[in-house]
Amino acid sequence: MPVFHDCIVSAKAMHAMCSYNSMNGIPTCADPNLMNGVLRKQWGWDGFIVSDYDAWANILKTHGYTKDMEHAAAVAINAGLDQEGGGTSAISNLQNAVENNLTNATVIEGAFRRLMRMRIRLGMFDPPTLIRYNSLDKQDLQTAQATTLNRRAASSGMVLLKNKTIAPAHKLLSSPF
């Protein structure tokens, strides 16, 4: 996980996205060891986590990990998920989850605080004229320095893997299909 650590911690990412898949039988958007454990406790990261489009709802719909959407909403927010990316089918069940003691207002307040902290850091509540990024245009971004940095980042992040499970290309070409 060194590349992920560098992206989150070294590059000081403000947010991360949990994905559609699961690891070790736990949907990533419901995994407290990943979100609150590795990201927040081990790495000391204070950003927010958003689900990929409907990945929060897929805790129930795709994975069948919980018995209903109310439990899916609770398990994810308790695990450290802060925002639903896309629909509202999971997050709209949080009120019922609180009323049924599956989660609590303190957990939801924590998610809200993380989201608002990032919005403040981004200057979303500042007057637009004070945000220097609002005045950038492509001449500011298409510089030799930016190109050099982009190339360095791309080459540092590349990983080449050898897949030994498929036939070599020359055997695939001779296939009648």
Secondary structure as GFF3:
##gff-version 3
##sequence-region A 1 177
A	DSSP	alpha_helix	2	5	.	.	.	ID=ss1
A	DSSP	pi_helix	6	10	.	.	.	ID=ss2
A	DSSP	beta_strand	15	18	.	.	.	ID=ss3
A	DSSP	beta_strand	22	23	.	.	.	ID=ss4
A	DSSP	beta_strand	26	27	.	.	.	ID=ss5
A	DSSP	three_ten_helix	28	30	.	.	.	ID=ss6
A	DSSP	alpha_helix	32	32	.	.	.	ID=ss7
A	DSSP	pi_helix	33	42	.	.	.	ID=ss8
A	DSSP	beta_strand	48	51	.	.	.	ID=ss9
A	DSSP	alpha_helix	58	61	.	.	.	ID=ss10
A	DSSP	alpha_helix	69	79	.	.	.	ID=ss11
A	DSSP	three_ten_helix	91	93	.	.	.	ID=ss12
A	DSSP	alpha_helix	94	99	.	.	.	ID=ss13
A	DSSP	alpha_helix	105	121	.	.	.	ID=ss14
A	DSSP	three_ten_helix	128	130	.	.	.	ID=ss15
A	DSSP	three_ten_helix	132	135	.	.	.	ID=ss16
A	DSSP	alpha_helix	138	141	.	.	.	ID=ss17
A	DSSP	alpha_helix	144	157	.	.	.	ID=ss18
A	DSSP	alpha_helix	169	173	.	.	.	ID=ss19
###
